[in-house]
Amino acid sequence: MLPTILDVRTQAAAHSRIVIAPGLVRTLGDSIAEACPDASRLMVASSPRVWALHGDAVARGLGVALPAQDQVVLVNDGERAKTMATMSKVQDALVAQGVDRRAVLVVVGGGVLGDLAGFAAATYLRGIRLVHVPTTVVAQVDSAIGGKVGVNHRLGKNLLGAFHQPVLVAVDPALLGTLSRRERRAGLYEVVKYGVIASEPLFARCVATLEALLDGDPDALLPVIAECCAIKADVVTRDEREDGLRRILNFGHTVGHALEAVTRYRVLRHGEAVAYGMKAASALAVARGTWRAPDHHALVTLLDRMGPLPAIAGLEADAVIAATRRDKKVVAGRLHVVLPTRIGAAVTVADVSEHEVREALRTIGVHGQA
């Protein structure tokens, strides 16, 4: 099967390429050499869990033996590890190895690892080249693409970071075979997001092939991964710094990030939080009259078909609303919220009231004093 190749070309950044193909990891070294012919050396960042699953395949694909103490730095992943302290461990390894500006950091892992190690690449020597080898659905369809890197602050998600485009995103769907059903489902919520904001056919494909997607069927996964990557590549090419269009990618993330923060990243996978956030944003749009009730029903039905979400009924609306005020999408004191207008289209608004957010939270079971 020929690879799918997508290019991200922005005014502010160098050329970034996304290559999608089953088995791509087997020729990873060739792909990196093509993207970075003058690389002085490679460093790899991963987690102990991911490296145990995929390290041998990655090393073979690079064509080298990679002793962990020399060229591989392993750090914890998961949202609770997405901190400056964890990121600094990657930087410490780069310093200890005397890595220069022509080096390449290859990140093998999911979205959290890609964000924090990407932040290390962005800040070490004011920036070295970055390659993503995403190993989760959410990373392959979303977080590895577009150059957003960073870590969480104790008061909010992704408050510390930068834009640093990867020179290469090597998307190998075969790496998804080790995921649990819950992890796969968490990533597929992001696929649904893309369908709602940008592609009615993608949404319809999710509805029609849901069981195959949840089962990890490669024939079902490959086309949805490719379409999500194409959508994000197009959006990032037109708006790298999230000045306008790129904000639509945050559908479900305003409430989702707040839920993650108030539960201290212990209860919800990122995609699960986004699923709740999409339900809340969808209900808010219906209340405003800008989104048809049948479309809301179609979205909620699909999300419910995907499986049960972790319970959040014990949360207080006041705490969630307070967390939204610390969201990085707040500009001049006004929270920007993405609302769907029809399946396949969305808009960003900046006039959502606290009362509207509170009522939307009620629809997902989060209550508080009115």
C-alpha positions in Angstrom: 0.0 0.0 0.0 1.4 3.4 -1.0 1.7 5.9 1.9 -0.5 8.9 2.2 1.7 12.0 2.4 0.4 15.4 3.6 2.3 18.6 3.9 1.9 21.4 6.4 3.3 24.6 5.1 3.0 27.7 7.2 4.5 31.2 7.1 6.1 31.0 10.5 7.5 27.4 10.4 9.5 25.1 8.2 7.9 22.5 6.1 6.3 19.7 8.1 5.4 16.4 6.5 2.8 13.7 7.7 3.3 10.2 6.3 0.7 7.6 6.9 1.2 3.9 6.1 0.8 0.5 7.9 4.3 -0.8 8.7 5.9 2.6 8.3 7.9 2.1 11.4 9.9 -0.6 9.6 11.5 2.1 7.4 11.5 4.9 10.0 15.3 5.6 9.5 14.8 6.2 5.8 11.9 8.6 6.4 13.9 10.6 9.0 17.0 10.6 6.7 14.9 12.1 3.9 13.4 14.7 6.2 16.7 15.5 7.9 19.6 14.6 5.7 22.1 16.7 7.7 21.1 15.2 11.1 24.1 15.0 13.5 22.5 12.4 15.6 19.2 11.0 16.9 17.8 11.0 20.4 14.7 9.1 21.3 12.1 10.0 24.0 9.5 7.5 25.1 7.9 6.0 28.2 8.9 2.7 29.8 5.5 1.3 28.9 5.5 2.3 25.3 9.2 1.5 24.8 8.6 -2.0 26.1 5.9 -2.5 23.5 7.5 -0.8 20.5 11.1 -0.1 21.3 12.5 -3.1 19.4 10.5 -2.3 16.3 11.5 1.4 16.4 15.2 0.5 16.8 15.1 -1.9 13.9 13.3 0.7 11.8 16.0 3.2 12.6 18.6 0.7 11.6 20.6 1.1 14.8 20.9 -0.4 18.3 19.8 2.2 20.8 21.1 1.6 24.3 18.7 3.3 26.8 21.5 4.9 28.7 22.9 6.7 25.7 20.3 7.7 23.1 16.9 6.9 24.7 15.4 8.8 27.5 12.3 7.2 29.2 9.9 9.3 31.2 6.5 8.7 32.6 3.4 9.5 30.5 -0.2 10.2 31.4 -1.7 13.6 32.2 -0.4 13.7 35.8 3.1 13.4 34.4 2.7 16.3 31.9 4.7 18.7 34.0 7.8 20.9 33.8 9.6 18.4 36.0 9.0 15.6 33.5 9.9 17.7 30.6 13.1 18.8 32.3 14.2 15.1 32.4 14.2 15.0 28.6 16.2 18.2 28.5 18.6 16.8 31.1 19.3 13.9 28.8 19.9 16.2 25.8 22.4 18.2 27.8 24.1 15.2 29.2 24.6 13.8 25.7 25.9 17.1 24.4 23.3 17.2 21.7 23.8 20.0 19.1 21.4 22.0 17.0 21.5 19.6 14.1 20.2 16.7 16.2 16.8 15.2 15.9 14.5 14.2 18.8 12.3 11.3 17.9 9.3 11.0 20.2 7.6 7.6 20.4 4.4 7.6 22.3 1.0 9.2 22.8 -0.3 12.7 23.1 1.1 13.5 26.5 4.6 12.4 25.6 4.5 14.1 22.3 3.5 17.4 24.0 6.1 17.4 26.8 9.0 16.0 24.8 8.1 18.3 21.9 8.3 21.2 24.4 11.8 20.0 25.3 12.8 20.0 21.6 11.3 23.5 21.2 13.3 25.0 24.1 16.6 23.1 24.0 19.2 25.3 22.3 16.2 27.4 21.3 14.9 24.6 19.2 16.0 21.3 17.6 14.2 19.2 15.1 11.4 17.0 16.1 9.9 13.8 14.7 6.7 12.3 16.1 6.0 8.5 16.0 2.5 8.6 17.6 1.3 5.3 19.2 -2.3 6.2 20.2 -5.3 7.1 18.2 -5.6 10.5 19.7 -1.9 11.2 18.8 -2.2 9.9 15.3 -5.3 11.9 14.4 -4.7 15.0 16.4 -2.0 15.9 18.9 1.1 14.9 16.9 0.0 17.2 14.1 0.2 21.0 14.1 3.1 21.9 16.3 1.4 22.6 19.7 3.7 21.4 22.4 3.6 22.0 26.2 2.8 20.9 29.7 0.1 21.4 32.3 0.2 23.8 35.2 -1.4 22.9 38.5 -4.2 25.4 37.8 -4.9 24.4 34.2 -4.2 22.2 31.2 -1.5 23.2 28.6 -0.9 26.6 30.1 2.8 26.4 29.4 4.0 25.6 25.9 5.1 26.7 22.4 4.4 26.2 18.7 7.1 23.9 17.3 6.3 22.1 14.1 7.7 18.6 13.7 9.7 18.0 10.6 8.0 14.6 10.3 5.0 12.8 11.7 5.3 9.1 11.0 1.8 7.6 11.4 1.8 3.8 11.5 -1.7 2.4 12.3 -0.1 -0.9 13.0 1.2 0.6 16.3 -2.4 0.8 17.5 -2.7 -2.9 17.9 -1.5 -2.9 21.5 -4.1 -0.4 22.7 -6.8 -1.3 25.1 -10.4 -0.9 24.0 -10.8 2.1 26.4 -7.7 3.8 25.0 -8.8 3.2 21.4 -12.3 4.6 22.3 -10.8 7.7 24.0 -9.0 8.5 20.7 -12.0 7.9 18.6 -13.9 10.7 20.4 -11.4 13.0 18.7 -12.3 11.5 15.4 -16.0 12.2 16.1 -15.0 15.8 16.8 -13.5 16.2 13.4 -16.6 14.8 11.8 -18.8 17.3 13.7 -16.7 20.4 12.9 -15.5 19.6 9.4 -16.8 16.5 7.6 -20.3 15.1 7.5 -19.0 12.1 5.6 -16.5 11.3 8.3 -19.3 11.6 10.9 -21.4 9.2 8.8 -18.5 6.8 8.5 -18.1 6.8 12.3 -21.8 5.9 12.7 -21.6 3.2 10.0 -18.4 1.5 11.1 -18.3 2.2 14.8 -17.9 -1.4 16.0 -15.1 -2.1 13.6 -13.4 1.1 14.7 -13.8 0.2 18.4 -12.4 -3.3 17.6 -9.4 -1.8 16.0 -10.0 -3.1 12.5 -7.1 -1.7 10.4 -9.3 -1.4 7.3 -11.8 0.8 9.2 -9.1 2.8 11.1 -6.9 3.8 8.2 -9.3 6.0 6.2 -10.5 7.9 9.3 -7.0 8.5 10.5 -6.0 9.8 7.0 -9.1 12.1 6.8 -8.5 13.5 10.3 -4.8 14.2 9.5 -5.9 15.9 6.2 -8.4 18.1 8.0 -5.9 19.2 10.6 -3.1 19.7 8.1 -5.3 22.0 6.1 -6.5 24.0 9.2 -2.9 24.4 10.5 -1.6 25.4 7.1 -4.2 28.2 7.1 -3.9 29.2 10.8 -0.8 27.9 12.6 -1.0 30.1 15.7 -4.8 29.7 16.4 -5.7 33.3 15.5 -9.0 32.2 14.0 -9.9 29.1 12.0 -7.7 26.7 14.2 -9.9 27.4 17.2 -12.6 25.1 15.8 -10.3 22.2 16.7 -11.1 23.0 20.3 -14.7 21.7 20.0 -15.5 20.0 23.3 -12.2 21.1 24.8 -13.3 24.1 26.9 -15.4 22.0 29.3 -13.3 18.9 28.6 -10.1 20.6 29.8 -11.9 22.0 32.9 -13.2 18.5 33.8 -9.7 17.1 33.5 -8.3 19.9 35.8 -10.9 19.6 38.5 -10.5 15.8 38.6 -6.7 16.3 38.8 -6.3 14.1 35.7 -7.2 11.0 37.8 -10.6 10.1 36.4 -10.9 10.8 32.7 -8.8 10.1 29.6 -8.4 13.2 27.5 -10.8 11.9 24.9 -13.4 11.0 27.5 -13.3 14.6 28.8 -13.7 15.9 25.3 -16.8 13.6 24.8 -18.4 15.3 27.8 -17.3 18.6 26.5 -18.9 17.9 23.1 -22.2 17.0 24.8 -22.2 20.2 26.8 -21.3 22.4 23.8 -23.9 20.7 21.7 -26.6 21.3 24.3 -25.5 24.9 24.6 -25.8 25.3 20.8 -29.3 23.9 20.8 -30.3 26.2 23.6 -29.1 29.1 21.5 -31.0 27.9 18.5 -27.9 27.6 16.3 -27.8 23.8 16.1 -30.7 21.6 15.3 -32.0 19.2 18.0 -31.8 16.2 15.5 -28.1 16.9 15.0 -27.6 17.1 18.8 -29.4 13.8 19.1 -27.3 12.2 16.4 -24.1 13.3 18.2 -25.2 12.2 21.7 -26.4 8.9 20.3 -23.1 8.2 18.7 -21.1 9.1 21.8 -23.4 6.9 24.0 -23.0 4.0 21.5 -19.2 4.2 22.0 -19.5 3.1 25.6 -20.0 4.4 29.1 -18.0 7.4 30.2 -16.5 7.6 33.8 -19.0 9.1 36.2 -18.6 12.8 37.0 -21.9 13.4 38.8 -20.1 14.4 42.0 -18.4 17.4 40.5 -19.6 20.9 41.3 -20.4 23.3 38.5 -18.7 26.2 40.3 -15.4 24.4 40.3 -15.7 23.5 36.6 -16.7 27.1 35.7 -13.8 28.4 37.6 -11.5 26.1 35.7 -12.8 27.4 32.3 -11.8 30.9 33.3 -8.2 29.7 33.5 -8.4 28.1 30.0 -5.8 29.3 27.5 -8.6 30.1 25.1 -9.6 33.1 27.4 -8.7 36.3 25.6 -9.2 39.7 27.2 -11.3 38.0 29.8 -13.6 36.5 27.3 -13.9 32.7 26.8 -13.9 31.5 23.2 -16.2 28.4 22.8 -16.6 26.3 19.7 -20.3 25.5 18.9 -21.5 23.3 16.1 -23.9 24.8 13.5 -24.5 21.6 11.5 -22.8 18.3 11.2 -19.7 19.2 9.3 -19.4 22.9 10.4 -18.8 24.9 13.6 -18.1 28.5 14.7 -16.2 30.0 17.6 -18.1 32.5 19.8 -16.9 34.8 22.5 -20.2 35.8 24.2 -21.1 32.7 26.2 -22.4 33.6 29.6 -21.7 31.8 32.8 -25.4 31.0 33.1 -25.3 29.2 29.7 -22.2 27.2 30.7 -23.9 26.3 34.0 -27.0 25.1 32.1 -24.9 23.1 29.7 -23.1 21.4 32.6 -26.5 20.3 34.0 -27.1 18.3 30.8 -24.0 16.2 31.5 -24.8 15.7 35.2 -22.6 18.5 36.7 -24.7 20.6 39.1 -24.0 23.5 41.4 -25.6 26.4 43.1 -27.3 28.6 40.5 
